[in-house]
Every structure is written in C-alpha cells, then in structure tokens.
Amino acid sequence: MLKNERDEWELPGGRIDPGESHAQTLSREFNEELAISVQVSALIDSYVFEVIPGRHVEIITYGCTLSGAFAPKLSDEHKEHCLWRVDRLSEINLPVGYRRSVERWAGAVQTAPGQDS
C-alpha cells in the first residue's frame, strides 16, 4: 500500500499512457512507484471513486503477484509504503473500494485450485 498526500492508503496505479493496456500500465506504475516488478493477473473490480468532492476517477483493480525480489523503493509520488494484513484493513485509512478489491483478491487466491484453505 502507498500513502498519498491526503493521508489515505491506496494501491499502486495510475493513468494509462496512449497505446498501453491495463496490464502494461499497472506493471509500469508498480515499477515507477515502488521499483518492483509484478505479474498482472485477473480483473477484480471496477468502479467510480470520488477522490475529492467533484473529482471522480475510474478505478480498475487487478490481482498481481510479485515477479522477482521484494525490495521496494518509494518514489516521490507518495509519503510512505507498507504491507498490511488483509484481515486488518479496516484499521487504516483505506477507501472502501480498495479494501473490497484486496479482500476479493485474497479470497480468490485462498480458494484457487491446488491452494491450501
């Protein structure tokens, strides 16, 4: 998770550059914001989020898995980063849509064939 200038936690992401797919954008944003590589997987959710009163953005979330080493380096776009337990997401200032997406992804990973429950 990344902490933004509004002191909210959020997931890595950003705007699509011309010619990019959602997966390419998300891979690029993880690299830019945390200097880590991910493999983009299944679509989780999409919704419109009111960032500040009168300013809406479309949020599209995908499941991702780490590809390579986990040695995050925070960009200047955010104030800090953290790892947080899924069952404790309600304890942090995380918009409900992001929380819903993380919980869906965690549930899907836990119930995937070949995974221990």
C-alpha positions in Angstrom: 0.0 0.0 0.0 1.0 3.6 -0.6 0.1 6.7 1.5 -0.9 9.7 -0.6 -0.9 13.4 0.1 -4.5 13.1 1.6 -3.1 10.7 4.2 -5.1 7.8 2.6 -3.6 4.5 1.8 -4.1 3.3 -1.8 -3.0 0.7 -4.2 -0.3 1.3 -6.8 -1.7 2.5 -10.1 -2.1 5.5 -12.4 -3.3 6.7 -15.8 -3.0 4.7 -18.9 -0.4 6.1 -21.4 -1.5 6.1 -25.1 -1.2 2.6 -26.6 -0.9 0.8 -23.2 -3.1 -2.0 -21.9 -4.3 -2.0 -18.3 -1.7 -4.7 -17.5 1.1 -2.7 -19.1 0.0 0.4 -17.2 -0.1 -1.4 -13.9 3.3 -3.1 -14.4 4.8 0.3 -15.2 3.2 2.0 -12.2 4.4 -0.7 -9.8 7.9 -0.1 -11.2 7.6 3.7 -11.0 6.0 3.9 -7.6 7.8 1.0 -5.7 10.6 -0.2 -8.1 9.2 -3.7 -8.1 8.0 -6.0 -10.8 4.7 -7.7 -10.8 2.8 -10.2 -13.0 -0.7 -8.8 -13.6 -3.5 -11.4 -13.3 -7.3 -11.4 -13.2 -9.6 -8.3 -13.2 -11.0 -7.9 -9.7 -13.3 -4.8 -9.8 -14.1 -1.5 -11.4 -15.9 1.5 -10.0 -16.0 5.3 -10.0 -14.4 6.9 -6.9 -14.8 10.5 -5.8 -11.2 11.4 -4.9 -12.2 14.8 -3.6 -15.6 16.5 -3.8 -16.5 16.9 -7.5 -13.4 15.0 -8.8 -14.2 11.4 -9.9 -11.8 8.8 -11.3 -12.5 5.3 -12.7 -10.7 2.7 -10.6 -10.0 -0.7 -12.2 -8.3 -3.2 -10.0 -6.3 -6.4 -11.0 -4.8 -9.1 -8.9 -1.0 -9.1 -9.1 1.8 -11.3 -7.9 5.4 -10.4 -7.3 7.8 -11.1 -10.1 11.4 -11.0 -8.7 12.8 -9.6 -5.5 10.7 -7.6 -3.0 12.9 -4.6 -2.3 10.6 -1.6 -2.6 11.9 1.9 -3.1 9.4 4.6 -2.7 9.0 7.2 -5.4 8.4 10.9 -4.6 4.7 10.4 -5.5 3.8 9.0 -2.1 4.7 9.6 1.5 5.3 6.0 2.6 4.5 2.4 1.8 3.5 -0.6 3.9 2.4 -4.2 3.9 -0.8 -4.7 5.9 -2.7 -7.8 6.8 -5.9 -8.3 4.8 -8.0 -9.1 8.0 -6.9 -5.7 9.5 -7.6 -3.4 6.5 -10.4 -1.7 8.4 -7.8 -0.3 10.8 -6.2 2.0 8.3 -7.5 5.0 6.2 -8.1 3.0 3.1 -11.0 3.8 0.7 -13.7 1.0 0.8 -13.3 0.2 -2.9 -9.6 -0.6 -2.5 -10.4 -2.7 0.6 -13.1 -4.6 -1.2 -10.7 -5.3 -4.1 -7.9 -6.6 -1.8 -10.3 -8.8 0.1 -11.7 -10.2 -3.1 -8.2 -11.0 -4.4 -7.2 -12.6 -1.1 -10.3 -14.7 -1.1 -9.8 -15.8 -4.7 -6.1 -16.7 -4.1 -7.1 -18.7 -0.9 -9.7 -20.7 -2.8 -7.8 -21.3 -6.0 -7.4 -25.0 -7.1 -4.3 -26.5 -5.6 -4.1 -24.0 -2.8 -4.5 -24.9 0.9 -7.5 -23.3 2.5 
